[in-house]
Amino acid sequence: MTDAAAETAPRPSSAPQASDQYVQSLARGLAVIRAFDTDHPVMTLTEVAARTDLTRATARRFLHTLVELGYVRTDGKTFALTAQVLQLGYAYLSGLSLPQLAQPHLEELSLRLGESTSAAVLDGKDIAYIARVTTRRIMNVGITVGTRFPAYATSMGRVLLAALPPAALKQYLAEAEIRPLTPRAIGTTKDLVAALDAVRAQGWCLLDQELELGLMSIAAPVYHGPTKVVAAINVSLQAQSVAAKPDPKAYLEMVRKETVETARLISADLSAKH
């Protein structure tokens, strides 16, 4: 495990334990679940203990409790989450009004463009998909509601990061591990800051094969009220298909306008609802 990974691992000791309403065992159990991520999908007992700052004996008890409840599976040596963990987030996602408001607009946008469309929110250092319309699979990893990607490496993530208050963005930049995921991707905090400045100035983001080679996307912010960005939507594009267009730049500009307008319509619906 890298030092950066250790720094970003969930740590129960950082929780506000002063309140007499605080249940430490619940916090530790959730920390064990959150210790599993994209870089650590399968771990040994020792690795889980290290990432949560728990003793091996305590980590073992929590892991085996989660196994009994069906949230974790084990082969006797290693542990991994099961699909049942998705139920923990489903109540939150299904309770949001935003996915229901966004879905018909995403469907219309997808129908007009013939491309996949999505909506996501910022959750810690990642984006989490809350709605999606798929026309075809264009990534090696399947994307569904609940899928997470590093915010810095996605078009929706950069839109959301660009909208953060300065203090929140400073904290994100201090904690996030910025590394290029493809040869075309930015790989330093300085480059990310410059990219976010551009997104903030223009009000949208075009990402060209930085999350995965062959994948492009255009994203725009969704507002609740005049200034508060609460989500982002995007259109996913195949770089090869874009390049094959008679006028790729004109096509991308058309997609950008459609994406920005759809985000505006969702924002209007969200503001009207509340």
Backbone as CSV, one residue per row, in Angstrom:
resi,resn,N_x,N_y,N_z,CA_x,CA_y,CA_z,C_x,C_y,C_z
1,MET,0.845,-1.195,0.000,0.000,0.000,0.000,0.876,1.240,0.000
2,THR,0.546,2.216,-0.854,1.336,3.428,-0.932,1.008,4.342,0.217
3,ASP,1.936,5.300,0.475,1.694,6.275,1.528,0.455,7.088,1.224
4,ALA,0.248,7.425,-0.082,-0.918,8.225,-0.460,-2.197,7.473,-0.174
5,ALA,-2.189,6.170,-0.469,-3.382,5.367,-0.206,-3.669,5.302,1.274
6,ALA,-2.607,5.193,2.061,-2.804,5.145,3.505,-3.399,6.444,4.018
7,GLU,-2.968,7.568,3.432,-3.466,8.852,3.883,-4.944,9.017,3.589
8,THR,-5.415,8.442,2.445,-6.803,8.618,2.052,-7.706,7.530,2.574
9,ALA,-7.170,6.543,3.258,-7.999,5.475,3.797,-8.884,6.013,4.902
10,PRO,-10.117,5.464,5.003,-11.006,5.915,6.069,-10.470,5.532,7.431
11,ARG,-10.500,6.458,8.366,-9.932,6.193,9.689,-10.952,6.551,10.761
12,PRO,-11.387,5.539,11.522,-12.385,5.787,12.542,-11.964,6.836,13.556
13,SER,-10.676,6.934,13.829,-10.216,7.850,14.863,-10.478,9.303,14.511
14,SER,-10.688,9.603,13.201,-10.929,10.974,12.792,-12.381,11.384,12.980
15,ALA,-13.254,10.451,13.353,-14.669,10.757,13.509,-14.893,11.554,14.786
16,PRO,-15.982,12.342,14.819,-16.253,13.173,16.000,-16.792,12.346,17.149
17,GLN,-15.913,11.875,18.009,-16.303,10.963,19.066,-16.761,11.669,20.341
18,ALA,-16.769,13.005,20.341,-17.107,13.729,21.557,-18.582,13.558,21.942
19,SER,-19.455,13.418,20.952,-20.878,13.329,21.229,-21.219,12.041,21.966
20,ASP,-22.141,12.144,22.921,-22.560,10.944,23.642,-23.503,10.094,22.813
21,GLN,-23.860,10.606,21.602,-24.695,9.843,20.684,-23.854,9.032,19.686
22,TYR,-22.553,9.178,19.779,-21.651,8.528,18.822,-21.499,7.048,19.156
23,VAL,-21.700,6.190,18.125,-21.573,4.738,18.300,-20.299,4.293,17.589
24,GLN,-19.248,4.060,18.358,-17.943,3.768,17.774,-17.939,2.481,16.966
25,SER,-18.667,1.450,17.419,-18.659,0.181,16.699,-19.278,0.332,15.323
26,LEU,-20.330,1.154,15.206,-20.936,1.384,13.902,-19.958,2.112,12.987
27,ALA,-19.274,3.119,13.544,-18.299,3.870,12.754,-17.181,2.961,12.255
28,ARG,-16.737,2.051,13.100,-15.666,1.150,12.696,-16.139,0.161,11.630
29,GLY,-17.366,-0.316,11.775,-17.898,-1.230,10.763,-18.011,-0.571,9.402
30,LEU,-18.472,0.690,9.397,-18.565,1.418,8.132,-17.180,1.707,7.560
31,ALA,-16.201,1.952,8.441,-14.832,2.195,7.979,-14.272,0.962,7.288
32,VAL,-14.613,-0.212,7.792,-14.153,-1.454,7.163,-14.738,-1.569,5.755
33,ILE,-16.022,-1.254,5.604,-16.647,-1.302,4.279,-15.993,-0.298,3.341
34,ARG,-15.759,0.921,3.846,-15.190,1.975,3.008,-13.720,1.741,2.684
35,ALA,-13.068,0.843,3.395,-11.656,0.556,3.110,-11.482,-0.086,1.743
36,PHE,-12.516,-0.752,1.254,-12.454,-1.374,-0.070,-12.766,-0.310,-1.119
37,ASP,-11.922,-0.230,-2.133,-12.162,0.716,-3.216,-11.581,0.162,-4.503
38,THR,-11.513,1.011,-5.525,-11.037,0.559,-6.834,-9.632,-0.009,-6.774
39,ASP,-8.778,0.623,-5.978,-7.387,0.168,-5.863,-7.226,-0.987,-4.884
40,HIS,-8.239,-1.216,-4.054,-8.166,-2.276,-3.052,-9.463,-3.078,-3.027
41,PRO,-9.805,-3.767,-4.126,-11.064,-4.524,-4.173,-11.014,-5.805,-3.351
42,VAL,-9.827,-6.357,-3.194,-9.645,-7.587,-2.429,-8.474,-7.368,-1.475
43,MET,-8.691,-7.670,-0.188,-7.638,-7.438,0.793,-7.559,-8.567,1.809
44,THR,-6.385,-8.701,2.398,-6.203,-9.627,3.508,-6.640,-8.946,4.799
45,LEU,-6.726,-9.712,5.857,-7.065,-9.155,7.161,-6.065,-8.084,7.570
46,THR,-4.792,-8.350,7.355,-3.750,-7.392,7.724,-3.917,-6.079,6.975
47,GLU,-4.247,-6.156,5.692,-4.422,-4.944,4.894,-5.633,-4.147,5.362
48,VAL,-6.722,-4.817,5.673,-7.908,-4.122,6.171,-7.592,-3.430,7.501
49,ALA,-6.904,-4.130,8.377,-6.543,-3.550,9.668,-5.679,-2.302,9.482
50,ALA,-4.739,-2.363,8.558,-3.851,-1.229,8.316,-4.608,-0.030,7.757
51,ARG,-5.553,-0.273,6.836,-6.276,0.825,6.190,-7.324,1.461,7.104
52,THR,-7.668,0.789,8.183,-8.682,1.318,9.101,-8.123,1.685,10.471
53,ASP,-6.842,1.466,10.670,-6.221,1.724,11.979,-6.857,0.891,13.087
54,LEU,-7.295,-0.306,12.743,-7.846,-1.226,13.728,-6.838,-2.328,14.010
55,THR,-6.937,-2.945,15.173,-6.105,-4.111,15.440,-6.587,-5.262,14.574
56,ARG,-5.760,-6.253,14.374,-6.166,-7.414,13.579,-7.373,-8.109,14.202
57,ALA,-7.392,-8.211,15.526,-8.501,-8.897,16.200,-9.815,-8.149,15.981
58,THR,-9.768,-6.808,16.090,-10.981,-6.010,15.893,-11.429,-6.073,14.442
59,ALA,-10.480,-5.933,13.513,-10.825,-6.005,12.091,-11.422,-7.363,11.754
60,ARG,-10.879,-8.418,12.345,-11.403,-9.762,12.084,-12.864,-9.872,12.505
61,ARG,-13.192,-9.339,13.677,-14.575,-9.415,14.160,-15.533,-8.679,13.228
62,PHE,-15.133,-7.495,12.797,-16.001,-6.733,11.903,-16.140,-7.428,10.544
63,LEU,-15.041,-7.928,10.019,-15.091,-8.606,8.723,-15.989,-9.833,8.767
64,HIS,-15.849,-10.639,9.790,-16.658,-11.854,9.866,-18.125,-11.545,10.165
65,THR,-18.383,-10.447,10.862,-19.770,-10.004,11.033,-20.364,-9.609,9.686
66,LEU,-19.591,-8.873,8.881,-20.048,-8.460,7.556,-20.219,-9.659,6.631
67,VAL,-19.373,-10.674,6.800,-19.535,-11.914,6.030,-20.857,-12.575,6.392
68,GLU,-21.146,-12.664,7.688,-22.393,-13.283,8.141,-23.612,-12.521,7.627
69,LEU,-23.492,-11.193,7.508,-24.607,-10.372,7.043,-24.712,-10.336,5.522
70,GLY,-23.705,-10.858,4.833,-23.753,-10.930,3.382,-23.136,-9.763,2.652
71,TYR,-22.497,-8.831,3.384,-21.892,-7.673,2.732,-20.459,-7.927,2.283
72,VAL,-19.834,-8.950,2.819,-18.444,-9.285,2.487,-18.358,-10.786,2.231
73,ARG,-17.500,-11.167,1.290,-17.234,-12.583,1.040,-15.756,-12.852,1.320
74,THR,-15.445,-14.107,1.614,-14.058,-14.468,1.908,-13.764,-15.860,1.391
75,ASP,-12.519,-16.049,0.987,-12.073,-17.390,0.601,-11.244,-18.019,1.714
76,GLY,-11.251,-17.381,2.874,-10.469,-17.862,4.007,-9.179,-17.099,4.200
77,LYS,-8.713,-16.434,3.141,-7.470,-15.664,3.220,-7.681,-14.189,2.886
78,THR,-8.537,-13.934,1.909,-8.792,-12.563,1.488,-10.273,-12.243,1.617
79,PHE,-10.574,-10.926,1.571,-11.948,-10.459,1.726,-12.282,-9.501,0.595
80,ALA,-13.563,-9.465,0.222,-14.042,-8.542,-0.808,-15.506,-8.242,-0.543
81,LEU,-15.946,-7.067,-0.994,-17.350,-6.705,-0.837,-18.220,-7.537,-1.776
82,THR,-19.478,-7.700,-1.415,-20.451,-8.337,-2.290,-21.384,-7.269,-2.854
83,ALA,-22.198,-7.660,-3.814,-23.126,-6.717,-4.433,-24.163,-6.201,-3.439
84,GLN,-24.340,-6.900,-2.337,-25.331,-6.479,-1.349,-24.999,-5.109,-0.756
85,VAL,-23.725,-4.714,-0.814,-23.324,-3.401,-0.298,-24.056,-2.283,-1.040
86,LEU,-24.415,-2.525,-2.304,-25.110,-1.510,-3.083,-26.425,-1.099,-2.426
87,GLN,-27.030,-1.989,-1.667,-28.285,-1.667,-0.995,-28.112,-0.528,0.006
88,LEU,-26.888,-0.369,0.547,-26.647,0.687,1.528,-26.779,2.063,0.892
89,GLY,-26.380,2.162,-0.367,-26.470,3.447,-1.050,-27.753,3.641,-1.829
90,TYR,-28.501,2.557,-2.039,-29.691,2.668,-2.874,-30.738,3.588,-2.252
91,ALA,-30.903,3.512,-0.923,-31.910,4.349,-0.275,-31.611,5.825,-0.492
92,TYR,-30.326,6.184,-0.434,-29.937,7.580,-0.669,-30.212,7.982,-2.106
93,LEU,-29.755,7.146,-3.042,-29.914,7.488,-4.452,-31.377,7.544,-4.863
94,SER,-32.165,6.560,-4.401,-33.565,6.509,-4.802,-34.379,7.609,-4.135
95,GLY,-33.869,8.149,-3.019,-34.585,9.205,-2.328,-34.340,10.583,-2.917
96,LEU,-33.370,10.703,-3.787,-33.088,11.988,-4.407,-34.144,12.331,-5.441
97,SER,-34.514,13.585,-5.521,-35.412,14.007,-6.587,-34.641,14.223,-7.887
98,LEU,-33.360,14.517,-7.773,-32.565,14.842,-8.950,-32.527,13.728,-9.996
99,PRO,-32.281,12.468,-9.621,-32.262,11.432,-10.664,-33.572,11.331,-11.443
100,GLN,-34.690,11.439,-10.725,-35.975,11.361,-11.396,-36.198,12.558,-12.325
101,LEU,-35.744,13.715,-11.904,-35.873,14.903,-12.744,-34.954,14.830,-13.961
102,ALA,-33.754,14.297,-13.748,-32.763,14.274,-14.823,-33.045,13.203,-15.867
103,GLN,-33.578,12.074,-15.448,-33.699,10.918,-16.340,-34.413,11.220,-17.666
104,PRO,-35.604,11.828,-17.666,-36.255,12.087,-18.965,-35.461,13.025,-19.853
105,HIS,-34.789,13.994,-19.250,-33.968,14.912,-20.053,-32.767,14.177,-20.652
106,LEU,-32.160,13.278,-19.874,-31.040,12.496,-20.387,-31.506,11.583,-21.520
107,GLU,-32.695,11.029,-21.365,-33.227,10.157,-22.415,-33.456,10.928,-23.707
108,GLU,-33.994,12.135,-23.594,-34.210,12.958,-24.787,-32.881,13.350,-25.434
109,LEU,-31.916,13.718,-24.606,-30.600,14.091,-25.123,-29.948,12.900,-25.829
110,SER,-30.036,11.730,-25.217,-29.471,10.526,-25.815,-30.154,10.192,-27.139
111,LEU,-31.461,10.371,-27.182,-32.211,10.084,-28.409,-31.810,11.041,-29.526
112,ARG,-31.630,12.309,-29.199,-31.256,13.293,-30.217,-29.862,13.044,-30.769
113,LEU,-28.935,12.669,-29.879,-27.535,12.537,-30.290,-27.143,11.115,-30.663
114,GLY,-27.902,10.146,-30.181,-27.526,8.758,-30.399,-26.318,8.354,-29.578
115,GLU,-26.126,9.026,-28.441,-24.977,8.759,-27.571,-25.448,8.504,-26.141
116,SER,-24.594,7.877,-25.343,-24.909,7.629,-23.935,-24.805,8.924,-23.141
117,THR,-25.703,9.080,-22.177,-25.712,10.263,-21.330,-25.775,9.845,-19.865
118,SER,-25.274,10.716,-18.983,-25.211,10.372,-17.562,-25.354,11.615,-16.703
119,ALA,-25.654,11.376,-15.425,-25.630,12.423,-14.405,-24.874,11.880,-13.206
120,ALA,-24.129,12.757,-12.538,-23.327,12.326,-11.388,-23.236,13.441,-10.363
121,VAL,-22.923,13.045,-9.132,-22.681,14.000,-8.054,-21.280,13.749,-7.508
122,LEU,-20.751,14.734,-6.816,-19.438,14.605,-6.193,-19.602,13.951,-4.831
123,ASP,-18.829,12.910,-4.581,-18.878,12.205,-3.303,-17.444,11.964,-2.846
124,GLY,-16.955,12.835,-1.972,-15.560,12.730,-1.554,-14.631,13.056,-2.711
125,LYS,-13.732,12.149,-3.001,-12.783,12.367,-4.091,-13.275,11.788,-5.412
126,ASP,-14.459,11.190,-5.405,-14.999,10.523,-6.585,-16.278,11.198,-7.061
127,ILE,-16.677,10.841,-8.278,-18.037,11.113,-8.705,-18.817,9.815,-8.572
128,ALA,-20.110,9.928,-8.295,-20.998,8.769,-8.229,-22.127,8.991,-9.213
129,TYR,-22.346,8.021,-10.087,-23.404,8.138,-11.091,-24.766,7.984,-10.428
130,ILE,-25.691,8.899,-10.732,-27.036,8.839,-10.171,-28.096,8.598,-11.246
131,ALA,-27.740,8.717,-12.503,-28.667,8.435,-13.606,-27.840,8.168,-14.850
132,ARG,-28.371,7.324,-15.744,-27.615,6.994,-16.957,-28.549,6.442,-18.023
133,VAL,-28.277,6.823,-19.273,-28.956,6.268,-20.438,-27.875,5.749,-21.372
134,THR,-27.916,4.476,-21.675,-26.850,3.840,-22.447,-27.337,3.477,-23.842
135,THR,-26.554,3.845,-24.845,-26.842,3.421,-26.212,-25.963,2.246,-26.611
136,ARG,-24.739,2.239,-26.100,-23.816,1.127,-26.357,-22.684,1.239,-25.345
137,ARG,-22.013,0.138,-25.139,-20.899,0.147,-24.187,-19.650,0.644,-24.888
138,ILE,-19.072,1.732,-24.374,-17.881,2.297,-25.012,-16.689,2.324,-24.067
139,MET,-16.860,1.768,-22.861,-15.747,1.674,-21.923,-15.490,0.220,-21.570
140,ASN,-14.266,-0.066,-21.150,-13.937,-1.421,-20.710,-14.693,-1.771,-19.428
141,VAL,-14.966,-0.759,-18.614,-15.694,-0.971,-17.370,-17.145,-0.549,-17.573
142,GLY,-18.094,-1.431,-17.247,-19.494,-1.097,-17.375,-19.878,-0.016,-16.364
143,ILE,-20.725,0.927,-16.789,-21.151,2.028,-15.930,-22.634,1.866,-15.625
144,THR,-22.982,1.906,-14.348,-24.363,1.853,-13.911,-24.559,2.886,-12.804
145,VAL,-25.789,3.072,-12.366,-26.042,3.946,-11.228,-25.248,3.427,-10.026
146,GLY,-24.493,4.313,-9.403,-23.636,3.928,-8.285,-22.179,3.771,-8.659
147,THR,-21.873,3.669,-9.964,-20.473,3.565,-10.399,-19.704,4.820,-9.981
148,ARG,-18.460,4.620,-9.584,-17.621,5.721,-9.124,-16.334,5.784,-9.942
149,PHE,-15.880,7.014,-10.196,-14.592,7.250,-10.834,-13.906,8.417,-10.118
150,PRO,-12.568,8.476,-10.183,-11.875,9.627,-9.600,-12.357,10.918,-10.256
151,ALA,-12.722,11.886,-9.447,-13.317,13.115,-9.984,-12.381,13.832,-10.954
152,TYR,-11.091,13.881,-10.637,-10.161,14.652,-11.461,-10.031,14.113,-12.881
153,ALA,-10.367,12.833,-13.073,-10.139,12.184,-14.361,-11.385,12.112,-15.230
154,THR,-12.464,12.772,-14.833,-13.716,12.713,-15.580,-14.209,14.115,-15.910
155,SER,-14.993,14.224,-16.979,-15.527,15.539,-17.361,-16.508,16.041,-16.317
156,MET,-17.397,15.163,-15.828,-18.353,15.587,-14.799,-17.631,15.944,-13.511
157,GLY,-16.596,15.188,-13.179,-15.839,15.475,-11.980,-15.177,16.833,-12.031
158,ARG,-14.625,17.195,-13.168,-13.962,18.501,-13.276,-14.967,19.641,-13.209
159,VAL,-16.158,19.429,-13.784,-17.203,20.443,-13.646,-17.559,20.646,-12.182
160,LEU,-17.680,19.546,-11.451,-18.046,19.624,-10.038,-16.914,20.188,-9.185
161,LEU,-15.684,19.793,-9.480,-14.543,20.333,-8.737,-14.379,21.826,-8.992
162,ALA,-14.599,22.245,-10.223,-14.450,23.663,-10.561,-15.454,24.533,-9.817
163,ALA,-16.559,23.925,-9.390,-17.605,24.675,-8.694,-17.419,24.686,-7.178
164,LEU,-16.433,23.975,-6.663,-16.225,23.924,-5.220,-15.769,25.279,-4.677
165,PRO,-16.132,25.604,-3.442,-15.567,26.792,-2.794,-14.054,26.626,-2.687
166,PRO,-13.307,27.717,-2.670,-11.834,27.635,-2.647,-11.280,26.737,-1.546
167,ALA,-11.844,26.819,-0.343,-11.324,26.012,0.764,-11.545,24.527,0.515
168,ALA,-12.711,24.185,-0.008,-13.019,22.780,-0.286,-12.134,22.245,-1.409
169,LEU,-11.909,23.056,-2.427,-11.037,22.635,-3.528,-9.598,22.480,-3.032
170,LYS,-9.152,23.378,-2.185,-7.797,23.279,-1.636,-7.624,21.981,-0.864
171,GLN,-8.632,21.617,-0.081,-8.567,20.365,0.673,-8.540,19.162,-0.264
172,TYR,-9.378,19.213,-1.308,-9.390,18.113,-2.277,-8.012,17.954,-2.916
173,LEU,-7.424,19.046,-3.352,-6.131,18.983,-4.034,-5.040,18.472,-3.093
174,ALA,-5.176,18.769,-1.809,-4.177,18.318,-0.842,-4.287,16.825,-0.579
175,GLU,-5.491,16.274,-0.705,-5.720,14.880,-0.340,-5.743,13.929,-1.530
176,ALA,-6.129,14.412,-2.701,-6.279,13.531,-3.857,-4.928,13.119,-4.428
177,GLU,-4.858,11.897,-4.918,-3.652,11.413,-5.589,-3.855,11.563,-7.086
178,ILE,-3.267,12.594,-7.653,-3.445,12.881,-9.077,-2.409,12.105,-9.873
179,ARG,-2.871,11.182,-10.683,-1.957,10.423,-11.540,-2.637,10.186,-12.881
180,PRO,-1.874,10.213,-13.980,-2.478,10.034,-15.303,-2.982,8.605,-15.493
181,LEU,-4.219,8.470,-15.953,-4.799,7.151,-16.198,-4.576,6.685,-17.631
182,THR,-4.221,7.622,-18.517,-3.876,7.286,-19.903,-2.701,8.168,-20.311
183,PRO,-2.032,7.846,-21.426,-0.921,8.695,-21.878,-1.361,10.115,-22.249
184,ARG,-2.650,10.323,-22.468,-3.151,11.645,-22.854,-3.598,12.473,-21.647
185,ALA,-3.535,11.895,-20.465,-4.115,12.535,-19.289,-3.125,13.440,-18.571
186,ILE,-3.673,14.445,-17.888,-2.841,15.270,-17.019,-2.441,14.435,-15.813
187,GLY,-1.313,14.796,-15.207,-0.831,13.972,-14.107,-0.277,14.733,-12.936
188,THR,-0.500,16.043,-12.890,0.000,16.835,-11.770,-1.104,17.738,-11.235
189,THR,-0.968,18.132,-10.002,-1.931,19.045,-9.384,-1.951,20.382,-10.105
190,LYS,-0.783,20.847,-10.520,-0.695,22.120,-11.234,-1.498,22.074,-12.527
191,ASP,-1.369,20.980,-13.270,-2.122,20.841,-14.520,-3.618,20.763,-14.250
192,LEU,-3.997,20.080,-13.170,-5.410,19.969,-12.835,-5.983,21.338,-12.485
193,VAL,-5.263,22.119,-11.709,-5.726,23.460,-11.346,-5.955,24.294,-12.598
194,ALA,-5.035,24.208,-13.561,-5.188,24.959,-14.812,-6.420,24.485,-15.578
195,ALA,-6.631,23.169,-15.595,-7.798,22.618,-16.286,-9.087,23.075,-15.619
196,LEU,-9.110,23.102,-14.296,-10.301,23.536,-13.570,-10.568,25.023,-13.775
197,ASP,-9.519,25.805,-13.866,-9.681,27.234,-14.158,-10.369,27.423,-15.510
198,ALA,-9.965,26.611,-16.491,-10.574,26.706,-17.821,-12.039,26.292,-17.783
199,VAL,-12.329,25.210,-17.065,-13.717,24.748,-16.940,-14.576,25.806,-16.265
200,ARG,-14.044,26.402,-15.215,-14.786,27.426,-14.475,-15.078,28.633,-15.361
201,ALA,-14.131,28.994,-16.200,-14.286,30.162,-17.063,-15.293,29.923,-18.179
202,GLN,-15.289,28.710,-18.753,-16.155,28.457,-19.898,-17.499,27.830,-19.529
203,GLY,-17.574,27.225,-18.340,-18.841,26.677,-17.887,-19.157,25.274,-18.355
204,TRP,-18.197,24.576,-18.890,-18.380,23.200,-19.348,-17.012,22.543,-19.469
205,CYS,-17.001,21.232,-19.739,-15.719,20.518,-19.826,-15.742,19.513,-20.960
206,LEU,-14.701,19.520,-21.760,-14.455,18.488,-22.764,-13.268,17.668,-22.306
207,LEU,-13.470,16.370,-22.161,-12.388,15.471,-21.748,-12.057,14.558,-22.926
208,ASP,-10.797,14.560,-23.324,-10.381,13.815,-24.514,-9.452,12.668,-24.132
209,GLN,-10.049,11.490,-23.899,-9.305,10.242,-23.685,-8.388,10.303,-22.466
210,GLU,-8.828,10.935,-21.409,-8.034,10.987,-20.179,-8.457,9.931,-19.165
211,LEU,-9.712,9.501,-19.229,-10.172,8.431,-18.338,-9.882,7.072,-18.960
212,GLU,-10.100,6.966,-20.253,-9.828,5.736,-20.995,-9.567,6.085,-22.450
213,LEU,-8.574,5.470,-23.057,-8.268,5.731,-24.459,-9.471,5.375,-25.322
214,GLY,-9.778,6.261,-26.261,-10.914,6.041,-27.147,-12.196,6.686,-26.663
215,LEU,-12.197,7.202,-25.428,-13.403,7.783,-24.848,-13.260,9.292,-24.688
216,MET,-14.234,10.017,-25.225,-14.342,11.458,-25.021,-15.662,11.734,-24.313
217,SER,-15.749,12.869,-23.645,-17.010,13.242,-23.025,-17.087,14.749,-22.860
218,ILE,-18.314,15.237,-22.878,-18.583,16.653,-22.665,-19.567,16.769,-21.517
219,ALA,-19.249,17.606,-20.542,-20.074,17.728,-19.342,-20.439,19.181,-19.066
220,ALA,-21.580,19.347,-18.378,-22.046,20.670,-17.991,-22.659,20.587,-16.597
221,PRO,-22.661,21.695,-15.856,-23.163,21.673,-14.479,-24.684,21.775,-14.392
222,VAL,-25.215,21.168,-13.336,-26.631,21.295,-12.989,-26.702,22.144,-11.723
223,TYR,-27.531,23.185,-11.768,-27.632,24.128,-10.655,-28.929,23.930,-9.870
224,HIS,-28.840,24.171,-8.568,-30.024,24.327,-7.733,-30.015,25.763,-7.251
225,GLY,-30.838,26.580,-7.866,-30.759,28.001,-7.609,-29.780,28.645,-8.578
226,PRO,-29.493,29.907,-8.385,-28.672,30.632,-9.364,-27.194,30.281,-9.383
227,THR,-26.648,29.805,-8.244,-25.193,29.630,-8.190,-24.722,28.279,-7.655
228,LYS,-25.597,27.498,-7.031,-25.153,26.266,-6.379,-25.161,25.092,-7.356
229,VAL,-23.977,24.572,-7.678,-23.859,23.400,-8.538,-24.043,22.140,-7.695
230,VAL,-25.025,21.319,-8.054,-25.333,20.123,-7.261,-25.034,18.825,-8.002
231,ALA,-24.832,18.911,-9.307,-24.577,17.708,-10.101,-23.994,18.127,-11.441
232,ALA,-23.689,17.148,-12.245,-23.237,17.405,-13.606,-23.819,16.334,-14.507
233,ILE,-23.979,16.669,-15.781,-24.392,15.677,-16.774,-23.332,15.621,-17.863
234,ASN,-23.291,14.502,-18.575,-22.348,14.428,-19.686,-22.893,13.587,-20.827
235,VAL,-22.227,13.717,-21.941,-22.449,12.869,-23.120,-21.143,12.156,-23.403
236,SER,-21.193,10.834,-23.526,-19.994,10.043,-23.810,-19.874,9.821,-25.314
237,LEU,-18.674,9.956,-25.824,-18.433,9.867,-27.268,-17.256,8.948,-27.557
238,GLN,-17.317,8.259,-28.669,-16.177,7.487,-29.132,-15.270,8.393,-29.950
239,ALA,-14.019,8.502,-29.549,-13.082,9.387,-30.232,-12.965,9.040,-31.717
240,GLN,-12.989,7.770,-32.040,-12.874,7.343,-33.436,-14.081,7.816,-34.248
241,SER,-15.262,7.733,-33.646,-16.470,8.171,-34.344,-16.470,9.675,-34.555
242,VAL,-16.004,10.416,-33.551,-15.925,11.865,-33.688,-14.960,12.244,-34.804
243,ALA,-13.811,11.579,-34.826,-12.801,11.882,-35.851,-13.306,11.584,-37.257
244,ALA,-14.251,10.648,-37.363,-14.774,10.257,-38.670,-15.852,11.208,-39.195
245,LYS,-16.295,12.147,-38.354,-17.310,13.102,-38.784,-16.739,14.036,-39.853
246,PRO,-17.575,14.522,-40.765,-17.091,15.464,-41.786,-16.419,16.692,-41.188
247,ASP,-16.974,17.180,-40.057,-16.396,18.336,-39.367,-16.423,18.044,-37.864
248,PRO,-15.384,17.378,-37.333,-15.370,16.998,-35.916,-15.578,18.167,-34.965
249,LYS,-14.959,19.307,-35.249,-15.098,20.457,-34.361,-16.536,20.945,-34.304
250,ALA,-17.198,20.980,-35.473,-18.592,21.414,-35.509,-19.486,20.428,-34.765
251,TYR,-19.169,19.151,-34.875,-19.960,18.133,-34.177,-19.807,18.284,-32.669
252,LEU,-18.581,18.457,-32.207,-18.347,18.627,-30.777,-19.035,19.889,-30.252
253,GLU,-19.054,20.941,-31.063,-19.729,22.169,-30.653,-21.238,21.950,-30.545
254,MET,-21.791,21.164,-31.461,-23.217,20.847,-31.390,-23.533,20.041,-30.132
255,VAL,-22.688,19.053,-29.834,-22.888,18.240,-28.627,-22.760,19.114,-27.384
256,ARG,-21.812,20.009,-27.391,-21.631,20.910,-26.247,-22.893,21.733,-26.009
257,LYS,-23.431,22.324,-27.059,-24.622,23.154,-26.914,-25.802,22.333,-26.412
258,GLU,-25.964,21.132,-26.939,-27.062,20.264,-26.502,-26.905,19.877,-25.028
259,THR,-25.665,19.605,-24.630,-25.394,19.206,-23.237,-25.666,20.358,-22.287
260,VAL,-25.177,21.540,-22.621,-25.378,22.726,-21.778,-26.861,23.053,-21.671
261,GLU,-27.591,22.945,-22.768,-29.020,23.242,-22.748,-29.787,22.220,-21.912
262,THR,-29.415,20.965,-22.021,-30.072,19.934,-21.210,-29.800,20.162,-19.730
263,ALA,-28.583,20.523,-19.400,-28.257,20.832,-18.001,-29.081,22.018,-17.507
264,ARG,-29.305,22.999,-18.381,-30.119,24.163,-18.010,-31.559,23.755,-17.736
265,LEU,-32.104,22.854,-18.550,-33.484,22.400,-18.369,-33.638,21.621,-17.059
266,ILE,-32.653,20.771,-16.762,-32.697,20.023,-15.498,-32.605,20.980,-14.320
267,SER,-31.735,21.982,-14.434,-31.585,22.979,-13.370,-32.894,23.718,-13.140
268,ALA,-33.580,24.061,-14.226,-34.849,24.777,-14.105,-35.897,23.913,-13.409
269,ASP,-35.951,22.637,-13.775,-36.897,21.728,-13.135,-36.583,21.565,-11.653
270,LEU,-35.305,21.446,-11.339,-34.899,21.238,-9.942,-35.234,22.467,-9.105
271,SER,-34.964,23.637,-9.627,-35.254,24.881,-8.890,-36.757,25.079,-8.725
272,ALA,-37.513,24.710,-9.754,-38.977,24.875,-9.688,-39.594,23.925,-8.663
273,LYS,-39.010,22.736,-8.548,-39.527,21.732,-7.607,-39.338,22.162,-6.173
274,HIS,-38.258,22.895,-5.944,-37.932,23.327,-4.574,-38.142,24.829,-4.429
